Amino acid sequence: MPSRDCITNWKKTGCKYCDIIGICSRYYGGVSVFLSALFCEVKGLGPEGKYFLVRFIQRFGIAEPVDLGVKALAKQFGLSDRQVSEALTTLVALDVMTFSTTPEGKGRPKRCYQLQEGFHKKLENITALIAAQHEVAVGSLLKHESKRVCQASEKPEERNEEVGLLTDLRSKKQPGRLTVVNRLLLSVLLCRADRFGVVNDLGFATLCKLTGLNKEQLRHRVGRLIDQGLIRAYVPGATSPVQARKMKSIYYLNLDHSELVGEESATSILVCMNGALFPDHLRHAYSVRTDVHRLKESPTLFQGSEYGQLVRYLEGLQVPAFRLLQVMVERYAACLLSRYWSDLLSGPLDQRIDDQGVRELIRLDFRPPTLPPENNGGGVKCSDEEQLNAVFDYLYHWAYELALWIKERFYQATHVPFDCMDFAIVSQPMKRGYRRVVMLALPCPSEGWSGCLIVEPDSASPVAPRHVPLESDISLEDRYNYGLLTRPGHDEVSK
């Protein structure tokens, strides 16, 4: 965050931070106002209009009137004259902006645009919704027009004027490049992403309200960001009778993408490529789902076991909820790895680490079971509390076994300070089981290690993990195979 002197005199100081994010007339709770504008719903405003509004505030602030015309604004923001004109007309009609005219010689009076005072007050109440840790990335992402000019100016003999250059760029479809609407959507997601780039608290309805997209348009845009590698993976939200709340969709943003981080890497990555779909001793939500179907055909199956309690508990789950179940178990496993990497040991259950924080996460995520009492095999029926404890115990030890198994994949990488890292596991397609596991790791550079660590599939003789300095050094095809990215055309978003 820039200093107050920097904010006051940003034009004089030439602060690089201010040049990237833009300095607004005021900060609300330490958050730039243009970030608040991203999370301010404006009913009736389309996505291009919302993008224009956010860029207007990012560039000019909220207090002073702006006396630039449509063509000048279009040039500054890399939009077409029509997009700017429509945005201004709509914003004035919606009482977000106002305009006044100033006579200027014999020509048409100059218009001055300014944000309404009422809109200022709406922005003041929004700072609590924003995680500003990716503020610089958001600011740079929104300022796309200078990048487009730079990219296209490699052929100066074909472009004589900057205005003509921008007009030409606007008129052409450019595969692989982010549109302003996709930049808007990605910026909103970044504002709610954690330090690993994971977003799990933005529902589709909220995203539609914030971006001006309808649900079909939003699905298409999310799919496009996946195809372009800016979203590593996507897990659709779902409701279920066993989860304590509706689980919103989960987005794993690629913070290492050049649009967000430049030439460096924001996170380090650990990839485990396993030879088997499901290790013999390790459960996966896909196999649990299979056992739920088996239980319907044979009600006495698994009777008297802790695993049987879990299977009976999950009987009412639909297919999407099982993917979310796996995501939740992986989250618990990542917590255990982050806290106890060296101390995670195999052995009897009563000798293992018993983390009450992870157990509390499990209790907050799931509802108590509403199952008929089950005979435990010895003539005594289990109470509701006993069933609940059995289910939660199984989930905890499932996560523990997963964490231990992941740790063992990397035991030969003795030069990596795993104990100093925090981890997040990137969700993989259900049917692949544990054939591949991808973890994001932070912090690494401060500990003298960064990059990608890849364990190839199991073989007769163990192979030491392979180190790759940057994710961008891995071929695109290998990034798909490793699970770092979702292959284009994947239809998860439409499900």
Sequence and secondary structure as in RCSB ss.txt:
>XXXX:A:sequence
MPSRDCITNWKKTGCKYCDIIGICSRYYGGVSVFLSALFCEVKGLGPEGKYFLVRFIQRFGIAEPVDLGVKALAK
QFGLSDRQVSEALTTLVALDVMTFSTTPEGKGRPKRCYQLQEGFHKKLENITALIAAQHEVAVGSLLKHESKRVC
QASEKPEERNEEVGLLTDLRSKKQPGRLTVVNRLLLSVLLCRADRFGVVNDLGFATLCKLTGLNKEQLRHRVGRL
IDQGLIRAYVPGATSPVQARKMKSIYYLNLDHSELVGEESATSILVCMNGALFPDHLRHAYSVRTDVHRLKESPT
LFQGSEYGQLVRYLEGLQVPAFRLLQVMVERYAACLLSRYWSDLLSGPLDQRIDDQGVRELIRLDFRPPTLPPEN
NGGGVKCSDEEQLNAVFDYLYHWAYELALWIKERFYQATHVPFDCMDFAIVSQPMKRGYRRVVMLALPCPSEGWS
GCLIVEPDSASPVAPRHVPLESDISLEDRYNYGLLTRPGHDEVSK
>XXXX:A:secstr
   HHHHHTHHHH  HHHHHH   S EETTEEHHHHHHT   TT  HHHHHHHHHHHHHH SSS B   HHHHHH
HHT  HHHHHHHHHHHHHTTSEEEEEE  TTS  EEEEEE HHHHHHHHT GGG  GGGHHHHHHHH  HHHHHH
HHTT GGG   HHHHHHHHHTS  TTS  HHHHHHHHHHHHT  TTSEE S  HHHHHHHH   HHHHHHHHHHH
HHTTSEEEEE  B  TTBSS B  EEEE TTSHHHHTTS SSEEEEEE SSSS TT   HHHHHHHHHHHHH TT
TTTTSHHHHHHHHTTT  HHHHHHHHHHHHHHHHHHHHHHTTT   S GGGS   HHHHHHHHHHB        B
 SSS B  HHHHHHHHHHHHHHHHHHHHHHHHHHTTT TTS GGG EEEEE   GGGTTSEEEEEEE  GGGT  
SEEEE    SS    EEES GGGS HHHHHHHTSS  TT  GGG 
